[in-house]
Amino acid sequence: MTPEPRRIDALVAEIGSTTTVVSAFDGLAGFPQTTPHLLGQGFAATSVGEGDVGIGLDAARTMLEGKLGPLASDVTVATSSAAGGLRMTVHGLTQKMTAMAAREAALGAGAVVRYQTAGKLRDGDLREIEAVRPNLVLLAGGVEGGDAEVVLHNAQRLTALMVRPVVVYAGNSVVAEEARELLESAGFGVLITRNVYPAVDELDILPARHVIHDAFEEHIIHAPGMERIGEWASGRILPTPGAVLIAAELLASAEGDLVVVDVGGATTDVHSVTDGSPEIAAITLDPQPHAKRTVEGDLGTFVSAATVAELLPPEQRPDPLPPALPATPAEIAAAALLARTATVTGMQRHAGALTHLYTPTGRKTVARGRDLTACRLVVGTGGALTRLPGGIEMLRAAVGDGGERLLPPADARIALDRDYVFACCGALASRFPAEAVVALMRRSMGE
C-alpha cells in the first residue's frame, strides 16, 4: 500500500549546469509559530545532454523522497542556470554611462552578459550578437529627454539580425514607442521598462531587473525539456544568480550591508548590497546601484581551473588540476586552493579603490568603483565555499587588508550558507513572508 504523501510547505528545484538539486522546506507558512527549516535535498546530474532537463529533476526528487518518503507541496518553484543560463547582450550610448547601467541591470537579474557595446552598432557588432545567440537583448541609450539618435539607430540595426531574441528597451522614454514599432514590425518581441540611466550619475536598474526576470520565465526556453519544469513549478522560474541576489537583498534588509560570494566550477559571482560609507560616497566618481553583482568568468575550480592556477606562484600550482567532483585528499586540497584564490581575486575585482589625482591645487583622493567598507557581513554560498574545507578562512582572506582597495573591514562577520539554500530562498521570497525566508538563511548560517 502506497503511503499518503507528506504535506510540506515548498519544493525548490535548482537546475544547474552540471547538477540538479531538489530541496524540501517546511515551517514557512506558519511562521512565527513554526520554525522554517530545510527537510532534505536530493541530487542528480543535470540532463541537458539527454535532451530533457526533466530527467535530472525526476531523479533528484526520487532521491529526496527516498530519504523523506512521498512529498506533496502546493508551492513548487525553480531556478535555472542550465544550458549557459540567461544569455544577454547589452547596448548603450556611452561606455561609462548607459552601457554600464544596462550591464548592471542585466547582471543583477542573473544574466550572463556575452557581449556589450557603446555607441552606434556596426556590422561587426551584429555578427557578434548572432554568434552569441542571446535569449535577450537589452537596449539602452540617452538620459531622459536627451540623445535619441543612437538608440533609434541601434533599434533599426537590430532588425537586420538573423536571430530574433526578445528586446528589453530601457533607454530614453521619449522614443520608446518609436523603437518598439521598428522592432515589432521586424518580428521581435519587445518589452519596455524605465530608463536605466535617467539622468547623469543616476541609476534606475531595478525595474529592468524585474522585466528581465519576467522575460526569462515567460519567453525563454533555456534548455531541452525546460517547458516541463514550467509545468512542474507553481511559481516563477528565476535565473539562479538572480535568485541569489534577491536572497542577499532580503538578508541585508534584516542584517545590514553585506557581501555574498559564490565560487563555482566555471565562474565566481560576487553580490553586494550596500550604499557604501558616507565618507567614501562624498569622494566617489562612479554611480553605483544599491545591489550589485559581478561575474568573473575566468575564476572557477573546474572549467576555469587552469586560469586560476596561473594566478598562483609556480611552486603552488596544483598538478594535476582537480576534477569537477574532487574525491581524494589531494584533489580536495587542490580544489580548496583554487577556491581560495578565486574568492580573494573575485572580491578584489568586485571592490573599488581609492586613487589619487594631481590637480593644479595639489593631490586629490577620489574613489572609483564599488565601496564595500560598510559591509559588516560576508557570506559564502555555492558548492566550493560550503562543501570544501576551510570556507571561513577563504572568505577571511578576502576582506580588508588596510590598503586602498575598498574591501569589507577586517573585522566583518564571516558566515557560510552551510545548507546551500540561498538560491532557494531567493525563489521562495515571492511566496512566503520575508521574515520566514530570512529565518531560513539565518539558520543556514548557524544563527
Secondary structure, 3 states (H helix, E strand, C coil): CCCCCEEEEEEEEEECCCEEEEEEEECCCCCCCCCCEEEEEEEEECCHHHCCHHHHHHHHHHHHHHHHCCEEEEEEEEEECHHHCEEEEEEECCCCCHHHHHHHHHHHCCEEEEEEEECCCCHHHHHHHHHHCCCEEEECCCCCCCCCHHHHHHHHHHCCCCCCCEEEECCCHHHHHHHHHHHHHCCCCEEECCCCCCECCECCCHHHHHHHHHHHHHHCCCCCCHHHHHHHCCCCEEEHHHHHHHHHHHHHHHHCCEEEEEECCCCEEEEEECCCCHHHHCCECCCCCCEEEEEECCCCCCCCHHHHHCCCCHHHCCCCCCCCCCCCHHHHHHHHHHHHHHHHHHHHHHECEEEEEEECCEEEEEEECECCCCCCEEEEEHHHHHHCCCHHHHHHCCCCCCCCECCCCCCCEEEECCCCCHHHHHHHCCCCCHHHHHHHHHHHCCC
